[in-house]
């Protein structure tokens, strides 16, 4: 779509808005939405809307002039204030259509930049050239090539940011890169994150997954300056320790915290979280592969009464039924992953079935001490929808069959491949009629 057509479309819309409001009154949000701005540049729909409103400016009978805006269109657009035109441009979602708008004139170019709310950085080397055009960004994503100096520029330019995504791909995806490229990949440190946190205090969602140069200093800065933080992903930031968690624990708005692979986190850090302000607000906590934690760390977790999702897979052999029974006291739990906790047994599973009445998903993969007795405790559970039992070698085919029959809400079973040969064809058909089976 060229700039001329963009002008015609917006001209038709502005005429529609003016007919729907008294002279001099600015368009309200519902006026703009009612005029179909979200589909503004879907030409077939827009032209039909324009035709029904009698906006002759959108029709071009002369093939010779059909790509040129009319004088009345220019006049109409010029009469719109920056606020009115900006309000319209905010409703344009398509990247292609926004680019077309920015090519109409210098004024449109400027306003399109002012109204842009989201940006993904593809070429960090040009960041200093294009970023100043977008001072009111709310969402920013950059995955590779960024450094601390780039983040300092972002912090000075985009002070209204609410979402920052700097997630890197998994380390194995870097194998083909040479040394200089790999260094560039992880060139963001605590210095850059601290600059972002102090310059963008409105941040609510921050994802730093796989940024292995970020440690406690960066985590502390985020917790200190970003007081509205609700989502923090520090997965694989293995320099983060209990010191960083002590600061994060004071984030009273935090609802989602991801610490997967943060192997320096211990029971001390969990005490900070469980007994801190974050302990009353957290709804999801991922501690996968944090293998320094023990039963002692389960005590502060059991105090988190807003917790709905808790992941503890591969947290090591020092979490036993003592800790598992403590976790079962979190009655608000809806999803619980205990995969490969080899010292968790039926005692934990029975306690969970008795106390966690809202539990919808339970993963027991690799819990070798769990038997059919634990599985059968969920027979009359009123909420469980998904149960994963891969590598549970003491759970047998008849346990699975009866579970499918007796648990009225069950929709999914994740089972070990080795169990398949022990289930008859008829039994398998019966189970599949009740729920989906995935062989793992």
MIDRENNU-461618 format. One record per residue (C-alpha): residue in three letters; x, y, z. Coordinates in steps of 0.25 Angstrom, whole numbers, padded with zeros to 4 digits, always signed. Layout:
N
alaXYZ/...
***
This chain:
440
unk+0000+0000+0000/unk+0006+0014-0004/unk+0005+0026+0004/unk-0006+0032-0004/unk-0016+0021-0002/unk-0012+0022+0013/unk-0016+0037+0013/unk-0029+0034+0006/unk-0033+0023+0016/unk-0030+0032+0028/unk-0037+0044+0021/unk-0050+0035+0019/unk-0049+0031+0034/unk-0047+0045+0039/unk-0059+0050+0031/unk-0067+0039+0038/unk-0063+0043+0051/unk-0066+0058+0049/unk-0080+0054+0045/unk-0082+0046+0058/unk-0078+0057+0067/unk-0080+0072+0069/unk-0071+0082+0063/unk-0058+0084+0071/unk-0060+0071+0080/unk-0049+0061+0080/unk-0052+0047+0076/unk-0054+0037+0087/unk-0048+0023+0088/unk-0061+0017+0084/unk-0063+0026+0072/unk-0050+0022+0066/unk-0052+0007+0069/unk-0066+0008+0063/unk-0061+0014+0050/unk-0053+0001+0048/unk-0039+0007+0050/unk-0033-0007+0054/unk-0037-0012+0040/unk-0033+0002+0034/unk-0024-0004+0023/unk-0031-0016+0020/unk-0035-0010+0006/unk-0048-0019+0003/unk-0054-0017+0016/unk-0050-0002+0018/unk-0055+0001+0004/unk-0068-0005+0007/unk-0069+0003+0020/unk-0065+0016+0013/unk-0076+0013+0002/unk-0087+0011+0012/unk-0083+0024+0019/unk-0084+0032+0006/unk-0069+0036+0007/unk-0066+0039-0008/unk-0052+0042-0005/unk-0049+0028-0004/unk-0054+0025-0018/unk-0046+0028-0030/unk-0053+0026-0044/unk-0042+0031-0052/unk-0031+0020-0053/unk-0021+0030-0056/unk-0022+0037-0042/unk-0026+0025-0034/unk-0013+0025-0026/unk-0013+0040-0023/unk-0020+0046-0011/unk-0030+0056-0015/unk-0029+0071-0010/unk-0041+0069-0001/unk-0034+0057+0005/unk-0021+0066+0008/unk-0030+0077+0013/unk-0037+0067+0023/unk-0024+0061+0028/unk-0018+0075+0030/unk-0030+0079+0039/unk-0027+0067+0048/unk-0019+0071+0061/unk-0006+0063+0064/unk-0014+0057+0076/unk-0026+0053+0066/unk-0016+0047+0056/unk-0008+0040+0067/unk-0021+0034+0073/unk-0024+0028+0059/unk-0010+0023+0057/unk-0010+0016+0070/unk-0021+0007+0064/unk-0013+0002+0053/unk-0006-0011+0057/unk+0000-0017+0044/unk+0015-0014+0043/unk+0013-0012+0028/unk+0002-0002+0029/unk+0009+0006+0039/unk+0021+0007+0030/unk+0011+0012+0019/unk+0006+0022+0028/unk+0020+0027+0032/unk+0023+0029+0017/unk+0012+0039+0015/unk+0019+0052+0020/unk+0029+0056+0030/unk+0018+0059+0040/unk+0012+0045+0038/unk+0026+0039+0040/unk+0028+0047+0053/unk+0015+0043+0059/unk+0016+0029+0055/unk+0029+0028+0063/unk+0022+0035+0075/unk+0010+0025+0074/unk+0019+0012+0073/unk+0017+0004+0086/unk+0025-0009+0082/unk+0039-0011+0075/unk+0048-0023+0073/unk+0062-0020+0070/unk+0068-0027+0059/unk+0080-0019+0056/unk+0086-0014+0069/unk+0097-0007+0061/unk+0087+0004+0056/unk+0080+0005+0069/unk+0086+0019+0072/unk+0080+0024+0058/unk+0066+0019+0059/unk+0062+0018+0074/unk+0061+0033+0077/unk+0049+0032+0067/unk+0041+0023+0077/unk+0041+0030+0091/unk+0028+0025+0096/unk+0031+0010+0094/unk+0024+0001+0104/unk+0030-0013+0099/unk+0044-0015+0095/unk+0050-0029+0090/unk+0065-0031+0086/unk+0071-0045+0086/unk+0085-0044+0080/unk+0096-0034+0078/unk+0093-0024+0089/unk+0103-0018+0099/unk+0102-0010+0112/unk+0104+0003+0104/unk+0091-0001+0096/unk+0083-0003+0109/unk+0088+0011+0114/unk+0083+0017+0101/unk+0070+0010+0103/unk+0069+0015+0117/unk+0071+0029+0113/unk+0062+0029+0101/unk+0050+0020+0105/unk+0047+0023+0120/unk+0032+0018+0119/unk+0036+0003+0116/unk+0027-0007+0123/unk+0033-0020+0116/unk+0047-0024+0113/unk+0050-0037+0107/unk+0065-0040+0105/unk+0064-0055+0105/unk+0075-0063+0098/unk+0074-0076+0091/unk+0079-0088+0098/unk+0094-0090+0099/unk+0094-0102+0089/unk+0089-0092+0079/unk+0102-0085+0080/unk+0111-0096+0076/unk+0113-0092+0062/unk+0117-0078+0065/unk+0131-0073+0066/unk+0137-0067+0079/unk+0135-0053+0075/unk+0120-0055+0072/unk+0118-0063+0085/unk+0124-0052+0093/unk+0115-0042+0086/unk+0103-0051+0089/unk+0106-0050+0104/unk+0111-0035+0105/unk+0100-0031+0114/unk+0104-0030+0129/unk+0099-0025+0142/unk+0104-0011+0138/unk+0094-0010+0126/unk+0083-0016+0134/unk+0085-0007+0145/unk+0084+0005+0135/unk+0071-0001+0130/unk+0065-0002+0143/unk+0068+0012+0148/unk+0064+0018+0135/unk+0052+0010+0133/unk+0045+0009+0146/unk+0031+0006+0140/unk+0036-0008+0136/unk+0026-0019+0139/unk+0031-0031+0131/unk+0046-0034+0130/unk+0052-0047+0123/unk+0067-0049+0124/unk+0067-0064+0121/unk+0081-0070+0118/unk+0088-0057+0121/unk+0099-0063+0128/unk+0107-0050+0131/unk+0095-0045+0139/unk+0096-0047+0154/unk+0092-0042+0168/unk+0095-0027+0165/unk+0086-0027+0153/unk+0075-0035+0160/unk+0076-0025+0172/unk+0075-0013+0163/unk+0062-0018+0156/unk+0056-0021+0170/unk+0060-0007+0175/unk+0055+0002+0164/unk+0044-0006+0157/unk+0034-0005+0168/unk+0022-0010+0159/unk+0030-0022+0154/unk+0020-0034+0152/unk+0028-0044+0144/unk+0043-0047+0145/unk+0050-0058+0137/unk+0065-0061+0142/unk+0065-0075+0137/unk+0080-0080+0134/unk+0085-0067+0140/unk+0094-0076+0148/unk+0101-0064+0155/unk+0089-0061+0163/unk+0089-0066+0177/unk+0082-0064+0190/unk+0087-0050+0191/unk+0079-0046+0179/unk+0067-0053+0184/unk+0068-0045+0197/unk+0065-0033+0188/unk+0055-0039+0179/unk+0047-0044+0192/unk+0043-0029+0195/unk+0036-0028+0181/unk+0022-0027+0186/unk+0015-0028+0172/unk+0023-0040+0167/unk+0014-0051+0162/unk+0023-0059+0153/unk+0037-0063+0156/unk+0046-0073+0148/unk+0059-0078+0154/unk+0061-0090+0146/unk+0076-0095+0146/unk+0080-0084+0156/unk+0089-0094+0164/unk+0094-0084+0174/unk+0080-0083+0180/unk+0079-0090+0193/unk+0069-0092+0205/unk+0073-0078+0210/unk+0068-0071+0197/unk+0055-0079+0198/unk+0053-0073+0212/unk+0055-0059+0207/unk+0044-0062+0196/unk+0035-0069+0205/unk+0035-0060+0217/unk+0036-0047+0209/unk+0026-0038+0202/unk+0027-0046+0189/unk+0023-0058+0197/unk+0009-0052+0198/unk+0007-0049+0183/unk+0015-0060+0175/unk+0006-0069+0167/unk+0016-0076+0159/unk+0030-0081+0163/unk+0039-0089+0155/unk+0051-0095+0163/unk+0054-0106+0152/unk+0069-0111+0154/unk+0072-0103+0166/unk+0079-0115+0172/unk+0084-0108+0185/unk+0070-0108+0192/unk+0065-0118+0202/unk+0053-0121+0211/unk+0057-0109+0219/unk+0054-0100+0208/unk+0040-0105+0206/unk+0035-0099+0219/unk+0036-0085+0214/unk+0029-0089+0201/unk+0018-0095+0209/unk+0014-0081+0214/unk+0012-0076+0200/unk-0004-0076+0200/unk-0005-0070+0186/unk+0003-0080+0179/unk-0004-0087+0168/unk+0008-0092+0159/unk+0020-0099+0165/unk+0031-0106+0158/unk+0042-0114+0165/unk+0047-0124+0155/unk+0061-0129+0156/unk+0064-0122+0170/unk+0072-0133+0175/unk+0070-0145+0185/unk+0070-0136+0198/unk+0055-0133+0195/unk+0047-0144+0202/unk+0033-0147+0207/unk+0036-0138+0218/unk+0037-0126+0209/unk+0026-0132+0200/unk+0016-0132+0211/unk+0019-0118+0214/unk+0016-0114+0200/unk+0003-0121+0200/unk-0002-0111+0210/unk-0002-0101+0199/unk-0017-0102+0196/unk-0017-0092+0185/unk-0008-0101+0176/unk-0013-0103+0162/unk-0001-0109+0155/unk+0011-0116+0162/unk+0023-0122+0156/unk+0031-0132+0164/unk+0038-0139+0153/unk+0051-0147+0157/unk+0050-0145+0172/unk+0054-0159+0174/unk+0051-0159+0189/unk+0037-0154+0188/unk+0027-0166+0190/unk+0012-0169+0192/unk+0012-0161+0205/unk+0014-0148+0198/unk+0004-0152+0186/unk-0007-0156+0196/unk-0005-0143+0204/unk-0006-0135+0191/unk-0019-0142+0187/unk-0025-0139+0201/unk-0021-0125+0202/unk-0020-0119+0188/unk-0034-0119+0184/unk-0032-0109+0172/unk-0020-0117+0166/unk-0022-0118+0151/unk-0008-0124+0147/unk+0002-0133+0154/unk+0015-0138+0148/unk+0022-0149+0155/unk+0031-0154+0144/unk+0043-0161+0150/unk+0037-0162+0164/unk+0041-0177+0165/unk+0036-0178+0180/unk+0022-0175+0175/unk+0013-0187+0174/unk-0002-0190+0170/unk-0006-0187+0184/unk-0002-0172+0182/unk-0009-0172+0168/unk-0022-0178+0173/unk-0023-0167+0184/unk-0027-0158+0172/unk-0039-0167+0168/unk-0050-0157+0174/unk-0042-0144+0172/unk-0051-0133+0166/unk-0041-0125+0158/unk-0029-0133+0153/unk-0029-0132+0138/unk-0014-0136+0135/unk-0005-0147+0141/unk+0009-0151+0136/unk+0014-0164+0141/unk+0026-0166+0132/unk+0037-0175+0138/unk+0029-0178+0150/unk+0032-0193+0150/unk+0024-0197+0161/unk+0011-0192+0155/unk+0004-0203+0147/unk-0006-0205+0136/unk-0018-0207+0145/unk-0015-0195+0153/unk-0015-0187+0140/unk-0028-0193+0135/unk-0035-0191+0148/unk-0030-0177+0149/unk-0036-0174+0135/unk-0050-0179+0140/unk-0050-0174+0154/unk-0045-0160+0152/unk-0057-0152+0146/unk-0049-0140+0142/unk-0036-0146+0136/unk-0033-0142+0121/unk-0019-0146+0120/unk-0009-0157+0124/unk+0006-0157+0121/unk+0010-0171+0122/unk+0024-0178+0121/unk+0025-0185+0107/unk+0029-0198+0114/unk+0015-0199+0120/unk+0008-0200+0107/unk+0011-0215+0104/unk+0004-0218+0117/unk-0009-0212+0114/unk-0019-0220+0106/unk-0025-0214+0093/unk-0039-0213+0099/unk-0033-0207+0112/unk-0026-0197+0103/unk-0038-0193+0095/unk-0046-0191+0108/unk-0035-0182+0114/unk-0034-0174+0101/unk-0049-0172+0101/unk-0048-0165+0115/unk-0035-0157+0112/unk-0023-0154+0103/unk-0011-0163+0105/unk+0003-0158+0102/unk+0014-0169+0102/unk+0027-0163+0108/
***
